[in-house]
Amino acid sequence: MDEQALLGLNPNADADFRQRALAYFEQLKISQDAWQVCAEALAQSIYSDDHIKFFCFQVLEHQIKFKYSELTEVQQQLIRETLVTWLQAQMLNPQPEKTFIRNKAAQVFALLFVTEYLTKWPKFFFDILSVVDLNPRGVDMYLRILMAVDAELVDRDVVHTSEASYCFALTFEARRNTLLKDTMREQCIPSLVESWYQILQNYQYNNSELTCQCLEVVGAYVSWIDLSLIANERFINMLLGHMSVEVLREEACDCLFEIVNKGMDPIDKTKLVESLCQVLQSAGLFSIDQEDDVDFLARFSKLVNGMGQALIASWTKLIKNGDMKSAQDTLQAIEAKVALMLQLLIHEDDDISSNIIGFCYDYLHILKQLSALSDQQKANVEAIMLAVMKKLTYDEEYNFENEGEDEAMFVEYRKQLKLLLDRLAQVSPELLLASVRRVFNTTLQNWQTTRFMEVEVAIRLLYMLAEALPVSHGAHFSGDVTKATALQDMMRTLVTSGVSAYQHTSVTLEFFETVVRYEKFFAVEPQHIPTVLMAFLDHRGLRHTSPKVRSRTAYLFSRFVKSLNKQMNPFIEDVLNRIQDLLELSPPENGYQALLSSDDQLFIYETAGVLIVNSEYSAERKQVLMRNLLTPLMEKFKVLLEKLMMAQDEDRQMALADCLNHAVGFASRTSKAFSNKQTVKQCGCSEVYLDCLQTFLPALSCPLQKEVLRSGVRTFLHRMIICLEEEVLPFIPSASEHMLKDCEAKDLQEFIPLINQITAKFKTQVSPFLQQMFMPLLRAIFEVLLLPAEENDQSAALEKQMLRRSYFAFLQTVTGSGMSEVIANQGNVERVLFTVIQGAVDYPDPIAQKTCFIILSKLVELWGGKDGPVGFADFVYKHIVPACFLAPLKQTFDLADAQTVLALSECAVTLKTIHLKRGPECIQYLQQEYLPSLQVAPEIIQEFCQALQQPDAKVFKNYLKVFFQRAKP
């Protein structure tokens, strides 16, 4: 072997050596006999370096996985002998191999097993057992090989290739694995189980590592072997014995869980679980409060959850089968576990609690199905409810300012508890409402002296009731009087208790979240609106010391104002005055840290817009207020644009451009307040927004920070096209001209949707403008597309692909908006049409191809008749018809891909449209000229033309797919 290259296998080797080692590995993979060198190295222990040994196993692995069938019988025998020889050496070596080498060796053994067991090596396991006997190192390898075999047979992760070949591979693997498991069950599983028993018996007291490994194997195999081999007295007694040995009990727990999880007859399952429970209980394992090993309790909780869910699955099957007597016995068995379930649910360790939630959830599902609950069941429901309320509570360690992994896990755990609460509401909504009301009222009466986590959870419970007791359109305060009264009382307490002043961010945020969730309350009791508005506007909300609270409140305030709509009328001017300082555009140079980020300010601007637009003021007053809101932005914009033009330093240029962009964004956001009922025109605000346009458009001619500025102005134009309608049209030509200057792929990609929006909205109104800018736009697009790029520059290739898509989308919009004359009136219309043909055929991008076929079928529909433009019929036969065949015949046109199938569907529409417009002439051309030129057999030509003439387009689409599947090799 190349000793120099092997040096690169060491993780500490320099990059050149590592590169050389990689290249050497690739070289050995394609070599005919390199694997023999590696096999010899392993069998004779030539190398002591761990990384070289691992490397040799990798070469063997590649040979078995991809090239095994190419080997002669003698060579295959050599691989078997190599592995057995290596295994024998393991028991004689002074030191065991590193774990990573043993694992890789086990994988290679497992690969050889799936390849040879059914044909050449039926005694695979017996040969290995005869080598390892009960030698600890041999047993370690034997158990690792068993786990690797199970991974091959059960956890197969087939490498994803194309969808079709993936499905084929998956089906082949699944069939092969089923056959392997069936054969193993017949030939060797009883012997393997016996070997596991012997290993457990021999090593349970003197080698905990091997015992745990063996328990893991039993747990893995129990899902697909005959359960009676494991679920019998001698095995179960041994496993239960392990439950009281500290180093074994976690693994024993997992093994019992797998046994309980095994699918079986419901009555037998109930018996199995019950017998297990009796023994576990008599061993004292149900006394949770006396156990302080949380790792074990987490596994034990998972086991109890498995037993509970297994019993519930049995109950469900028995009910379905009509066996009421057995179902009743099983229900009693379930009820008997509820006390233990509750102990685990309420445990202070969240992992232990989380592991039992499945059982708890399913138990509540049973209760939901019963016609009446017993007193004990009602008590169980209440106990679960109290447990959930307690466990929802934050602990002292939760870090609100810097949330990390532990905090994220608690948030996920809370989501699980919420599901339990929702299920509780389905079982007993009255009980849930009463419990929450009791906790809420008790806590809020003394909130000043209560710990933050208890206050937070009391408000949180009220918040959660909205989803737990759902109603349509948030109408919680009408309908069911008891519920409406309870919620109304709690909401009144919430807003009048003064709890919004609690000095903890979690309580503050929960207060605002709940107020917004129950916004319909303020329609019933509008007298509380001023109190809540003040909380939003002062140090409790938008001026809170925590940026997190300020940010979330900005969003919630926007939602609150929008939802109250007309009820805000008395407070509009006061609110606008109070938020004045929050609307200020903070220039980059003053170093002043604004209360709100620019993203948060967007919500405040939108809120201001909503207040003005939805007010009952006259159009004149609305115009004044909107002008007051937007004029400071326009004035700042002019000043900052001048500063940008003179700025030398790039960082300062970027800061100024960002600030200008924010100003445009804020103005844009205010326009979201308008609607079909309240248009800009009706509110008398057109003039203000036209002034904004005139203020912002000069930024397009600024040579600095073009990308940022253009992006902002473009977004504003999109909004104005919607809001100002025709009034925006005079500004479009000059804006377009500026945006087409010195533009890059990304600029064009973002500019084209603007033109598409204008075209689709105004149609023939903008025809003169489109005629004028059509060729400049195309020139700009093709200048960028023709720019040379590095061969491996993926991002440049992607940018060009996206630009090409945008270009075709533009042509689609023009043709689809009834303005094909825009294309027809261009001097070089044929060049434009050729680009569409090229897009349909030459670029392996099904999204663009689909668009191209849509354009072609539209043009055929418009121009393909007898009175179409001169020469277009020739173009159809010379270029469009061939495109419909050449594109799908390409190797890159993957008919297993969903997007490609959509492109083919549009291709079918194009052919149907040609037939529709040209009639028998089209059939004649296909029959006599085009299809024979492709060497298509006469009977297939006949079949194709018949399918094309079918009136149902779907029939032809399906046929076309089959046609090309047959045509492609």
N, C-alpha and C positions, 0 to 999 in steps of 0.2 A: 504493500500500500504506500501511497505518497505521504511519507512521514512529515514533510513540511506542511502539506495541506492539513494533516490531522492536528497540527498545533493550533489551528484556528478554531477547533472545537471547544477549546477552553473559554469559558465566559469572559475571562480577563484578557483574552488575546486582543490585539489591536484590530482595527476595522479591516485592514488589507488581508490579514491572515483569516479573519472570519469570512470575508468575501471569497477567498480562495477555497476555504472549507466547503462553503455553500456550492461553489462551482464544481468541486470534486464530488459532492453528494449527487448533484444532477448528472454528472458524468457516469458515476457508478450505477445510477438508476437505469440508464439506457444501455449500459454495457451488458453483454451476453453472460459473462461468467464472473463478474465482480462479486456477486452474492456468495460464490463459493469461497472466495478469499475471506469474506466476513464470517461465513459459517465455520471455516477452519480456525479463524482467530478466536471465535467463541468456544468451540469444542476443545481447543488445546490451551485455552487461557493465555494466549500469546501476549495480550496487552493488560497492564494493570490500571491504566488510566480509565476512570469511570466514564468520561465523555466519549472515549473511543468505543468502549463496550456498548454504550447507548447508541452510538452511530451505527455500529454493526447490526444491532437489532433493527434499527430504522431501515437499513438496506434490505434486510430479510423481510421485514414487514411489507415494503414496497413490492418485493418480488412475489410474495404470496397474494397480495391484494390485487395486483394488476397484471402479472405475467406468469402466474402459476401454471396455466394450461399449456404454456409453451415448453415447459420442462419435460424431460424424459422421465420414465418411471424410476430409473436409477437416481436421477437428480432429486426427484421428489422424496425418495427414500432417504437420501443424504440429509435433506432438511429435517425430516423426522428424527433421524439418528442424532443430528447436531443438537437439537433441542433436548432430547432425552439425556445425552452426554452432559450437556451444560447443567441440567437439573441434578444429575448424580453428583456433579462436582460441588454443587451448593452445600451438600451435607458434609463435605470434607474440608471445605475452605476454612482457614483459621478465623476469618471475619465474614459476617454476612454481607451480601451486596447492598449498596445504597437502595433506599426505597424506590427511587425513580427508575432504577434499572430493573428491579423486581416487577414493578408495575408494567413497564414496557415489555418485558419478557412474557408476562401473563397475557398481554394484548396479542402478542405474536402467537402464543399457544392457542388462544381463542380463535384467531383468524384461521389457523391451520385446522382447528376443530370444525368450524362451519364449512370449510372447503372439503375436508376428507372424511368426516365422521360417517356420512351416509354411504360412502363407497369404499375407501381404502383403509380407514383406521377406525373400525367399529369398536375396538378395544381401547380407545383413547384414554378413558378415565381409569380403566383397570391397569393399563400400562403405567400411568402416572402414579396410581396408588401403590403398585408393586415397587416402584422406585423409592417413593417417599416414606412408606410404612408409617411409623409414628414419630419419625425424627422431627423435632420442632421446626428446623429450617425448611425441611421438605413439606411439612404441613402448612407452613406459612405460604409457600409457593402454590401448593395445591388449592388453598382457599382463595388466593389472589386469582388463580386461573378460573376458578368457579365463578367469581364475581365478574371477571372479564367475559366469560361465556354468557352469563345472564345479560350483561350489557349488550352483547351482540344480538341476543335473541329477543330481548324485551324492550330495551331502550334505544332501538335503532334510530340514529339521526342520519338519514340518507342525505348525501350532498345534493343540494338543489342545482339541477341543470335547467334545461327548459322544462316548461310545465308538463309536456307530453312525456318526455323521457323520465322525468321525476316520477310521474304517476306509474309508468311502466316499471321503473326500478323498485318503487315502493311495493307494487303488487308482487313482483318477483321475490323481493326480500321477505314479504309477509308470508307468501306460500312456502318458501324455503324454511323460514323460521318455524312455521307450524309443523312442517314435516320433521324437522330436527327435534322439536319438543315432544311430538308424538312418539318418535323412535326412542328418545331418551326415557320416556315414561315406561315404555315396554321393556327396554333392555338394561337400563342401568340405574334409574332413580332409586329403587329400593336399596341397592348396594351403596349408593352415595349417601342416602339418609342414614344407613347403618354406620358409615364412616364418620358422619357428623356426630352421631351419638357417642361413638368411641372417642373422638377428639374431645368432645365436651366432658366426658367422664374422666378422661386422662388428665386434662389440663385445667379443670375448673378451679382447683385449689392452688396450683403452682405456676400457672402462666395465664394471667388475666388477659394479656394482649391477644393470644391465640384464641382464647375462649370467646372474647368479644368479636373477633373476626368471624369465628364460626357461627355465632348467633346472627351476625349480619347476613351471612350466606343463607341460613335457614329462613330469615325474614324475607330475603329476596326471592328464594325459590318457592316459598309456600304459596305464592299467588298463582302458580301454574302447575303445581304437582298435586297428587292425591292428598287431601288434607288429613285423612286418617293415618297417614304415615307419620305425621307430626302431632296432630291433636289426639294423642293417646296418653295413657296413664304415665308411662315411663318418661316420655318427653316433657309433658306438662309438669310433672312433679319436679323434674330437674330444673325446668325454667322457673318454676315458682321458688325453688330453692335458691336460684340465682338472684331472685328479687330481694333477698335479705343479705346479699353480699354486696358491699358498697361499690366495689370496682366493676361489678358485673350488672348491677340492677338497671342501669340506664339502657344498656343494649338489650337486656332481657325484656324490658318494658316495650321497646320498639318491636322485638320479635313477637311478643304476645299481641301487639297492636296489629301486625300483619296477619296473624292467625285469625283474629276476630274480624278483620276486614275482608276475609276470603268469602266469595259468594257461595251460598249454600241454601238448602231447604230452610224456610223460616222457623219451623218448629225445632229443627236440629240446632239452628243458630241460637235460638233462645236458650236451649238447654246448655249449649257450650258456654255462652256468656254467663249464665247463672252459676254454672259449676265453677268457672273461673272466679267470679265475684265472691262466692262463698269462701274459697280458699284464700283469696287476697284479704278478705275482711277478717278471717280468723287469724291471719298472719299479722294483723294490726295495721295494715297499709291504708285503711280508710280513716285512720286518725290523723288527719291533715295537720292539726294544730301542734302535734308533737314532732313534726318533721321540719328540719331547718335547712335541708339541702334543696335549694331552689332549682338547680339543674335537673335533679331527679324528679322533683315535683312537676316541672314543666313536661317531662316525658310521661309521667304518670297521668297528668291531666289530659294529655293527648290520647293515652290508652283508655281512660274513662270516657272521653269524648267518642272514641271509636266504638266502645261497648254500647254507649247510649244510642248512637246513631244506627248501630247494627240492630238493636232491639226495635228502634222506630221503623227501620226498613222492613223488619219482619212483621211488625204490627200492620203496616200499610198493605203488605202482600196478603196477610191473613184476612184483613177486612175485604180486600178485593176478591179473594177466593170464597168469601162468605163463611169462613170458619170463626164464628163469633166467640166460641168457648176459648179456643187457643188465643185469639186476639185479646180477650179479657185477661188471660193469664199473662200475656206479654205486656199489656198495659200496666198490670200490677208490678211486674218486674221493672218497668221503666220508672214508675212512681217511686219505687224503693231506692232508686239511684238519685232522686232529685235533691235530697239532703246533701249528699256528697258533691253533686254538681254545684250547688249553691256555695258550699265551702270553698270550692275551687274558683268559682266566679268572683267571689268577694275577696280572694287572696290579694294581698298588697302588691305582689309581683304581677305586673301586667302580662308577661309571657304566659304564666300559669293560667291567668284569667282568660286570656285570648284563646288558648287552646281548647277551652270548654264551650266557647260561644256557639259552635255548630250544633252541639247536643241541645243546648238551651233553646236555640232558635227553632229546631225541629220539634222539641217538646211543646213549645207554644203553638206550633202549627197543628199538632194533634188536638190541643185544647180548643183551638179555633173551630175544629170540625165537630166537637161534641155538642150535643143539643143543650146540655146543662152541665154546670161545673159543681163538683162536690165542694164542701167547705174546705177540705184539705187542698184541693186544686186551686181554689180562690186564694188560699193562704200562700200557695206556691207562687202564684202570679204576683201577689203583693211583694213577696220576698225577692223575686227576680227584679221587680220594679225598683225596690229600695237598693238592691245591689247595683243596678245600672246607674241610678242617681249618684250613688257613692263613688262608683268607679269612674264616672265622667269627670270627677274633680281633679284639677291640676294638683301636682305635689309641689313642695317647697323648692325642689331643685330645678324646676322647669325654667329655662333661660329664655325670657321673652324678647330680649334685645338681640340675642345672637343664637338663633335656633339652629341646632345641629342635628345629628343623626338620631339621638335619643328623643328629641322633640318631634322629629318627623314620624318616628315610630308611634309616639303617643297620639299624634294626630290621626294616624291610620287606625289605631286601636279605638279611638273615639268614633270613627266612622262605623266600625263593627258594632259598637254599642248603640249607635243611632239606629241601625237595622233592627236590633233587639227591641228598642223603644217603639219603632214603627209596628213591629209584630205584636208587642204588648197592646198597642192601641187597637189592633184588629181583634184581639181576644176580649179586651174589656176597656172600651174607650172611657166609660164613666169612671172607672177606677183610676185610670191614668190621669184624667183631668183633675179628679179630686186629690190625688197624691201630689201632682205638680202644684196645684193651688195651695195645698197645705204647706209644702216646702217653701214655695215662693213668698207667701204672706208672712210666714214665721221669719224668714231671712230678711225680707225688706223692712219689717217693723223695726229691726235693730241693725240696719246695715252699717251704721257708723262704728259699731263695736264688733262687727263680724269679720272674719278673715276673708281676704279677697277671693280665694278660690271657692268659698261657699257662696259668696254674693254672685260671682261669675256664673257658677253652675245653676243657681236659681233662675237667673235671667236666661241662660242658655236653654233650660228646660222649657220656658215659655216660648222661646224662639223655635224649638224643635217641635212643639205642638202643632205648629202651622202645617208641617208636612206629615206628622203622625196622624192628625185628624183632618184630612184634606177636604177642601171645598172647591167649587169652580170659581175662578177669577178672584180668589182671595176674599170671598164673601163670608168671613168668619163671624161677622156681627149681625147676621140676619139668619133666619131659618130656625134651627134648634135653639129654643130659648135658654135652656140650661147651659148649653155650651157657650152661646153668645154672651150671656150674662157673666159667666165665669171669666171668659177671655177679656171682656170689657172691664171688669173689676180689676183684673191683673194689669191691664194696660194703663188704667187710670192710676193705679198704685205706682207703676213704673215711672210715669211722667210727672207725678206730683210728689213722689217721696224724696226727691233731691238726690237719688242714687247716681245721677249722671255726674255728680261732683266727686265720686269716689276716686281716690288717688291711686288707681292702678290701671294700666293700659288695657288689660284684658276685660275689665269691667266696663270701661268707657266704650271700647269697641263693641262689646256685646249689647250695650244699651242702644247704640246707633243702629246696629244691624237689626235689632228687634223692632225698633221704631219704624224702620223702613219696611220691614217684612209685613207689619200690621198697619200699613198706611191707611187702610179703609176705616180704622178706628177714628181717624180725625174727621171723617165725613159724619160720623155719629156724634162725636164730641169735639167740634171745631174750636172750642174755647181753649184747648190745650196747645194749639198750633204755635202761638207766640213763645210759650215756654220752651218748646222743642227747637224752634228756630234759633232762640238765643243760645241754647246748648250747642247747636251746630256752629254758630258764628263766633263764640267767645273761646276762652282758654280750654274749654272742655272738648272742643272739636277742631275747627280750622286753625285755631291758634294754640293748640296743645303743645307741650314741650317735646313730645315724641313725633319725629317725622313720619313714623309708621302710622300713627293715629291720624295725623293731618292728611296724609295721602289717602287713606281709606275713607276718611270723612268727606273729602272733596268729591269722591265718586258717589257716596251714599247721599250727600246733600243734593247732588244733581238728580238722583233718583227720587228723593223725597219731594222736591219742588215739582218735578214732572208729574208725579202721581197725584199731587193735590190740585194742580191745575187752577180752576176758578177760585178755589178757597184761598189762594195766595193773594188775591186782589188787594185786600186792605194793607198788605205788608210790602208791596213791590218796591216802592221808592225807598222805604227804610232799608230793605235788604240790599238794594243796589248801592246805597250810600255806604252801608257797612262792609260790603265786599270790595269797595273801591281800591283799597291798598293791595288787595290780593290779585287785582287785575293788572298791576303794573308790570310792564315788560322790563325785567332787570337787565340793564346793559352789562356787557362783560367786564367793563373796566372798573366798576366801583367796588369790587371785592365784597359787596354786601351779600350775605347769605339769605336768599329769599325764603319766606316761610314755606312756599309750595314749589315743587319742581315744575318744569314747563308742562310735563304730562298731566300733573294735577290741575294746573291752570286751565288746561283745555276743558275740564269739567266745569270749572267756575265760569268760563266764557259761555259755554253751552247753557248753563243755568241762567246766566244773565239774559241770554237770547230768549230762552223759554219764558222767563218772567215778562219780558217786554212783549213778545209776540202773542202770548196767551192772555194778556191783560185785557180789560174791558175799555182801555183808553181808545180815543179816536186815532185815526191813521196819522194825523198831524203830530199828536203827542208821542206815538210810537216811533215816528221818524226822529223826533228830537232825542228821545232816550237812546235809540240805536246809534244816532250820530254821536251822542255823548260817549257811548261805549267804544265806538270804533275810531273816532278822531284822534285820541291819544296814540293809538297804534299807528295810524297813518303818519302822524307827525314824527314819531320816533323812527319809523321806517325810513323816511326821507333823510333824516340826520345820519342814521346808521349806514345807509347806502353811500352817502358822501364820504363817511369815514372809511368805509371799506375800499372805495376807489383809491384812497390815498395811503392805505395801510401797506407797509413794506414787509413786516414780519408775518410769516405764514401762520403761526399759531394764532396771532391776533386776527388775521384774515378769517381763519376758521371759526373763531369765537364770534366774530361779527356776523358771518354768514349764518351760523346757527341761530343767532338772535333774530336776524331778519326772517329766517325761516319760521321761527316761533310766531313772529308777528303775523305772518301770512296764515299760519295754521290756526291761530286764535280767531282771526276774522272768519276763516273758513268754517270753524266750529260753530260760531254763532248762527250760521245759516241753517244748521240742522234743526233749529226750532221751527222753521217754516214747514207747511204741509199743504196738501191739496185744498184744505178748508181755509188755511191762513197763508196765502201766497205772499211773496215779497211785494208784489204790486198792490194787493189789497191792504197791506200794512203800511203802504206809502214809503217803503224802504229801498225801492229800486235805486234811487239817486245815490244813497249812501254807498251801496255796493258797487255802483258804477264808478264812484270816486275811489273806492278801494282798488278796483281794477286799474284805474289810471295811475294810481300810486305805485302799485306792485309791478306792473308790466315793465317799467324801465330796468328792473333788476335783470331781465332777460338779456339785456345788452351789456351787462357787466362782465368783463373778461375774466374776473377772479372768482374762484369757488363756484364755477358754472353748475356743477352737478347738484350741489345743495340748493342753490337758488332756483334753478329750473324745476327741480322736483317740487319745491313748495308752491311755486306759481302755477305749475301744471295741475296740482291737486286743487288749487283755488279755482282754476278755470273749469275743472270737472264739476265742481259744486255750482259755479255760476251758470253753467249750461242748463243745469236742472232748475236753478232758482230764478234766473233772469230771462230764460228762454230767448226770444228773438233779440232782446236788447243787448245780448252779449256778442251777437254776430259781427258788428263793426270792429271788434277788437281781435277777432280770430286771425285775419290775414297777417297782420304785423307780428302778432305773437308767434304764429307758425314760422314766419320767416326767420325770426331770431332763434327759435328752437332748432331750426335746421342748420344753423351755422356751426361749423366745427364740432359736429356731434359724433359721439362714439356709439357702439352697438347698444349699450344700456340706455342711452338717451333716446335713441330711435325707438327701441323696444317699448319705452314708457310713453313716448309721444304718440305712437300709432293708435293706442286705445282712445286717446283724446279725439283724434280725427274720426275714428270709428264711431265714437259717441255722437259727435256733431253730425256725421253722415246719417246715422240711423235715426237721429231725432228730427233733423230738419229736412232730410231728403232733398227734393228738387230745389228747395230754397238755397242750398249751398252749392248747387251744381256749378255756377260760374267760379266760385272759390276753388272747388275741387279740380276743375279743368286747369286752373292756373297753377295749382301747387302739385298736381299729379306727378309731372316729370321731375321737378326739383326733389320731391320726396323719394322717387325711385332712384334718382342719381345718388342721393345721400345714402340710401340703403345699399346700393351695389358698390359704392366706394368702400364702405365698411366691409361688405362681404368679400370683396376682392383683395383686401389687405392681406399680405403674407403673414403666416403665423408659424410658430415652432411646431414641429410634427407632434410632439408629446404634450403640447400645451392644452390640457383638458378644459381649463376654464375658458380659454379663447374659443375653442371648438363649441363649447356649450352655449356661449354668448351668441355665436353665429347661428347656431341651430335655433335659439329662441328668437333671434331677429328674423330669420327666415319664416318661422311660424307667424310672427307678427305681420310680416309683409303679406303672406297669404291670407291672414285674417282680414287685413285691410281690403284686399281685392274681393274677398267674400262679402264684406259689408257693402262695398260699392255695388257689386252685382246684385246682392240681395235686397238693396234699398231701391231697386228700379232705376239705377243710374248707369247702366252699362254704356250709355252714350259717352260717359266720361272717358272710358277706355277706348271706345270706337273712334272718338275725335282726336286721339293722340296720333301724331305722325307715324310713330313706329309701333303700331298696335300689335304687329306680328311678334315683335321682340318680347312684348309683355306676355303674350300668349305662350311663347316658347318657355318662358320662366316657369309658367304653371305646369306645362308638360314635364319639364325637368324636375320640378318639385314632386310631381306624382310618381315619376319613375326612378330618378337617379339617387335621391337621398333616402337612406334607410331610417326614416322618421315617420312612423304610421300616423302621428297626429297631424303633421304637415300634409302627408299624402291624402288623408281623409278630406282636409280642407280643399286641397287642389281638385279632387274629384267633385266636390260640391260646387266649386267655381265652374268647372268644365260642364257639369250637367246643367247649371243655370244658364251658361252662355249658349249651350245647344238649344235649351228651351226658348231662349230669346232670339237667337240668330240662326237656328238650324233649319228653319222652314224654307219654303220656296222663295219667300220674299226677303230672305236674310241678306247681310252684306255680301258683296261680290267676293268670291274666293273662299268664303267660310266653309262651304260644303266640302271643298277640296281639303281644307285644313282638318275637318272632322275625320275624313278617311285616311289622310296621310299621317296624322299625328295623334288625334284623340283616341280613335279606335285602337291603334297599336299600343298606346299608353295603357289602355285597359287590360292588355295581355302581358306586356313587358314588365309592368310593376309587380303583379302577383307571381310571375315566373321567377323573379329574382330570389336567390338563396336567402337574402336578408329579410324577405317578406315572410314572416313566421306566422303561419296560420293557427298556431296554438296560442298566440298572444291575443288578448282581448282587444287591444287598441287596433291591431292589424286587421282583425275581423271586422271592426267598424269601418276601416278604410276600404276593405273589400266590399262591404255593403254599399258604400257610396260609389264604388267602381261599377257595381251592378246597376245602380240607379242611372249612372251616366250611359251605360249601354242601352238600358230600357228607354231613356229619353231620346237617344239617337234613333232607335227603332221607331219610336212614336212620331218623331219629326220627319224622318226620311222614308219610313214605310218599307215596301218590298225591295226597294233599291238597296237598303241597308243589308237585308237578308242575302240578296244576290251577291253583294260585295263580299260578305263573310264567307258564303258558300263557294264562290268561284275564284276569289282572289286571295283574301287575307289568310283565312284558316289553312287552305292548302299550302300557302307559303311557309307556314309553321310546321309542315309535315303532320298535320292532324289527320287521323284516319277518317275516310268518308262517312262511316256510320256514326262516329263521334261528332263530326260536323253537323250531320243531320239532327242528332240528339240535341246539340247545343242550340241550333236555330229553332227547334221546336220549343225548348225551354224558354228562349228569349221571347217567343211569341205568346207565351202563356199570359193571360190577363192579370193573374195574381203575381204581384212583384215579389212576394215572399218566396214563392216557388222558385223563381229564377235566382234569388239571392242564395238559397240553400243549394241549388244546383251548381252555382258558380264556385262555391267553396269546394264541393266534391270534385268538380272539373279540375281545379288547380291542384288539389291534393293528389289526384291521379297523375297529373301531368309532371309533377315534380319528382325527381329521383329520390 
